[in-house]
Amino acid sequence: MRSKIIRETHKTRVLSYIQKYGSITAIEGIRDLGNTRLSDTIFRLRNDGYNIVTEDLQVPTRWLDSKGNKKMSIVAKYVIKIKED
């Protein structure tokens, strides 16, 4: 009997990443997985039935305000929510 080989895809990599680290952002998707279209992968996972929610994450930018403090920006952080009965 042949064992079934599971092909690694963007979807399987993103799911594994979220399970291991708890969430993923676009920069993590690019840096760690080489996925430059993370929002598309998340869209397809949602269509497959995964309960993935988007949370806002505030991050510093490279730019400074007039007082010399780093300006902030909001990015999407994707998290799988477990449905509670």
Rosetta silent file (secondary structure, phi, psi, omega in degrees, C-alpha in Angstrom):
SEQUENCE: MRSKIIRETHKTRVLSYIQKYGSITAIEGIRDLGNTRLSDTIFRLRNDGYNIVTEDLQVPTRWLDSKGNKKMSIVAKYVIKIKED
SCORE:     score description
SCORE:     0.000 S_00000001
   1 L     0.000  132.734 -178.820    0.000    0.000    0.000 S_00000001
   2 L   -84.189  140.436  175.591    1.369    3.390   -0.969 S_00000001
   3 L   -81.969  144.894 -178.586    1.512    6.148    1.597 S_00000001
   4 L   -79.017  126.178  178.130   -0.232    9.365    0.641 S_00000001
   5 L   -92.540  124.162  178.358    2.191   12.204    0.027 S_00000001
   6 L   -92.607  120.368 -179.077    0.830   15.551    1.154 S_00000001
   7 L   -76.533  132.907  178.018    1.997   18.320   -1.135 S_00000001
   8 L   -80.188  129.815 -179.273    3.231   21.440    0.618 S_00000001
   9 L  -131.492  175.480  174.579    1.414   24.566   -0.562 S_00000001
  10 H   -57.664  -40.286 -178.358    1.046   28.167    0.560 S_00000001
  11 H   -64.203  -44.889 -178.976   -2.099   27.097    2.418 S_00000001
  12 H   -68.146  -36.399  178.886   -0.398   24.247    4.303 S_00000001
  13 H   -66.287  -43.162  179.871    2.614   26.415    5.135 S_00000001
  14 H   -65.239  -43.863  178.079    0.434   29.263    6.471 S_00000001
  15 H   -59.613  -45.710  178.675   -1.672   26.861    8.552 S_00000001
  16 H   -61.542  -41.247 -179.350    1.457   25.261   10.028 S_00000001
  17 H   -62.851  -47.442 -179.158    2.949   28.695   10.763 S_00000001
  18 H   -64.766  -39.038  178.497   -0.172   29.932   12.568 S_00000001
  19 H   -64.386  -36.608 -178.690   -0.400   26.690   14.551 S_00000001
  20 H   -77.796  -43.306 -172.666    3.243   27.001   15.600 S_00000001
  21 H  -107.395   -8.556  176.079    3.418   30.764   16.290 S_00000001
  22 L    92.923  -22.264 -179.832   -0.232   31.682   16.979 S_00000001
  23 L  -167.130  173.377  176.126   -0.584   34.289   14.204 S_00000001
  24 E  -150.606  143.398  173.753    0.958   35.654   11.023 S_00000001
  25 E  -115.574  169.067 -179.115    1.396   39.102    9.457 S_00000001
  26 H   -59.069  -42.503 -178.339    2.223   39.992    5.847 S_00000001
  27 H   -66.479  -35.432  176.003    5.889   40.704    6.628 S_00000001
  28 H   -67.809  -38.603  177.557    6.215   37.332    8.395 S_00000001
  29 H   -60.797  -42.675  178.752    4.583   35.656    5.403 S_00000001
  30 H   -69.912  -51.718 -174.225    7.128   37.221    3.057 S_00000001
  31 H   -66.500  -46.320 -171.248   10.164   36.805    5.316 S_00000001
  32 H   -94.058  -26.942 -174.579    9.498   33.334    6.718 S_00000001
  33 H  -119.327   -9.808 -176.400    7.408   31.635    4.016 S_00000001
  34 L    70.411   20.342 -178.310    8.163   33.520    0.791 S_00000001
  35 L   -96.531  104.841 -178.894    4.422   34.214    0.460 S_00000001
  36 L   -89.231   -2.059  179.956    3.965   37.639   -1.115 S_00000001
  37 L  -127.445   54.598 -175.938    0.174   37.231   -1.387 S_00000001
  38 H   -58.972  -40.525 -178.235   -0.751   36.305    2.177 S_00000001
  39 H   -62.018  -33.888  175.751   -4.196   37.932    2.019 S_00000001
  40 H   -67.472  -42.460  178.358   -5.084   35.681   -0.955 S_00000001
  41 H   -62.360  -42.767  177.722   -3.932   32.592    0.942 S_00000001
  42 H   -62.934  -42.134  177.849   -6.014   33.653    3.959 S_00000001
  43 H   -57.527  -45.984 -179.640   -9.019   34.244    1.654 S_00000001
  44 H   -67.884  -36.605  176.736   -8.699   30.709    0.242 S_00000001
  45 H   -65.898  -39.617  176.201   -8.310   29.191    3.723 S_00000001
  46 H   -61.833  -41.143  177.246  -11.464   30.999    4.861 S_00000001
  47 H   -64.786  -25.473  176.485  -13.277   29.583    1.819 S_00000001
  48 L   -81.515   -2.859  175.700  -12.072   26.141    2.923 S_00000001
  49 L   105.190    0.944  178.461  -13.852   26.683    6.251 S_00000001
  50 L   -76.028  135.444 -178.711  -11.068   27.896    8.544 S_00000001
  51 L   -88.953   79.762 -178.620  -12.224   30.516   11.045 S_00000001
  52 E  -102.032  124.857  179.760   -9.412   33.028   10.510 S_00000001
  53 E  -109.468  153.699  178.251   -9.958   36.498   11.924 S_00000001
  54 E  -103.379  126.619  176.108   -8.066   39.691   11.198 S_00000001
  55 E  -115.311  147.619  176.380   -6.786   41.708   14.133 S_00000001
  56 E   -81.922  135.831  178.123   -5.181   45.140   13.935 S_00000001
  57 E  -127.649  123.747  179.736   -1.555   45.307   15.043 S_00000001
  58 E   -88.225  127.173 -178.122    0.175   48.654   15.574 S_00000001
  59 E  -131.535  150.590  177.122    3.815   48.652   14.434 S_00000001
  60 E   -74.977  149.034  175.073    6.507   51.342   14.200 S_00000001
  61 E  -102.811 -177.226  176.911    7.541   52.623   10.775 S_00000001
  62 E   -84.275   -7.149 -174.274   10.910   53.945    9.662 S_00000001
  63 E   -91.523  151.318 -179.872    9.543   57.511    9.666 S_00000001
  64 E  -112.037  147.876  174.422    9.775   60.039   12.503 S_00000001
  65 L   -86.187 -174.835 -175.661    7.237   62.626   13.596 S_00000001
  66 L   -65.934  -18.784  178.969    8.100   66.254   14.371 S_00000001
  67 L   -95.178    1.566  178.848    9.175   65.282   17.916 S_00000001
  68 L    88.476    5.719  177.931   11.576   62.588   16.709 S_00000001
  69 L   -89.138  149.676  178.541    9.347   59.667   17.692 S_00000001
  70 E   -65.827  135.859  173.121    8.691   56.805   15.293 S_00000001
  71 E   -73.954  154.636 -178.306    5.408   57.058   13.442 S_00000001
  72 E  -112.363  156.371  177.421    3.102   54.074   13.808 S_00000001
  73 E  -138.054  158.264  178.073    1.114   52.107   11.267 S_00000001
  74 E  -105.498  128.954  175.067   -1.618   49.465   11.498 S_00000001
  75 E  -123.208  161.514  178.989   -1.083   46.066    9.837 S_00000001
  76 E   -83.371  135.490  172.627   -3.253   42.956    9.671 S_00000001
  77 E  -120.425  124.875 -177.177   -2.496   40.037   11.960 S_00000001
  78 E   -99.608  132.675 -177.081   -4.268   36.780   11.089 S_00000001
  79 E  -134.874  140.680  173.837   -5.313   34.359   13.842 S_00000001
  80 E   -88.035  126.424  176.908   -7.291   31.100   13.746 S_00000001
  81 L   -99.683  131.264  178.106  -10.180   31.179   16.197 S_00000001
  82 L   -84.505  128.410  178.741  -11.381   27.904   17.621 S_00000001
  83 L   -72.723  128.061  178.655  -15.170   27.660   17.601 S_00000001
  84 L   -96.542  137.110  179.233  -16.527   27.115   21.090 S_00000001
  85 L   -83.747    0.000    0.000  -19.635   24.978   21.549 S_00000001
